[in-house]
Amino acid sequence: MLKKLFSGLLSGGRDSATPKPEREAVEHKGFLIVPEPQDAGGQYRVSGWIRKPDADGGMRQRRFERSDVVPGEDACVELTVAKSQRYIDDVGDDMFEQEH
């Protein structure tokens, strides 16, 4: 029992043997939104990545995690995309310059 508890603490609560594949990105105004719902005790927390290719062939990215939780993983993905689109519309490229 203690072994399971400590392994959960050390791995961040994730089962490292079965990592989830990255979801397909959703394009919005030149940005790529990659939802990454986080298990929150039977619900899912809105989180993921907003990425944008730069002129040098690299990728700029911003990780985000919101306090919003929803009961279903698919609903979480939809909410993640909607909130990300709104953030992109409001902030645009400035998100990569901001300190959070």
N, C-alpha and C positions, 0 to 999 in steps of 0.2 A: 504494500500500500504506500509506504513512504517513498519507495523507488519511483512509483508512478507520479506521485506528487512532485518530487524533485525534478523528474524528467520533464514534466509539464511546465514547471517554473523556468527551467533552464532553456527550454525550446520556445519560450514565449507563448505556451499554451497551444501551439500548433503541432500537428502530427507531421514530423519531418519526413516520414516514410512516404507520404502521399501528398506532395505539393500540388496545389491546383494550377493548371495551366493559365497563362495570362489570357484574359478575354480579348475578343476582337475589338479594335479601336473604332470609335465613332468619330467621324470627321465633322468639324463645325468651324467654319470661317478660317480654314487653314490650320486649325489646332486639332490634335488627336486626343480624344477622351478615352481613357482605359479604366473602366469600372473595376474595382477590386473590393467587393463587399467583405466586411470583416464579421465573423461570427461573434455575436454578443449575447451569449447565453440563451440561445433559441431564437434570437432575432438577428438582424443584420444591420451593421453600421455603415452609413454612406462614406465611402472612401475610394481612392483611386489615384490616377495620374492624369495630368494635363501636359501634353507634349506638343512641341512645335519644331519642325525641321528648321535649321538656320542656313544662312547663305553658304557657309563653309562645309556643308554636308553633315554637320553634327546635329544633335538633338538637344534642345532646351527642354527642361521638364520641371514640373512643380507637383509635389506630393500633397495630397490633401486628405483630411479626415474630419468629418462633421460629427456633431453630437446626435444627429438624427438616426433613429433606429426604426426599422420596419419589420413586420413578421415574415415576409417572404423574400427569398434571394432575388427572384426576377423583379419584384417590386422595388427592391433596393437598387438594382441596376438601372431601372427606369428613372428613379429619383436622383441617382448619381449623375446620370446624363443630363437631366433637366437642370439641376443645380449648377453643374459645370458649364452648361451653355449660358446660363444667366451670368455666371462669374466672368466668363470670356467676354460676353457682351458689355459688362460693366467695367472691366479692368483691362482687358486685352493684353498686349505684350508687357505692360507694366507689372504683371504678376511675377515676372522673372526678376524684376529689380527690387521687389518688396522683401523686407525682412519679416518673417513670421515666427 
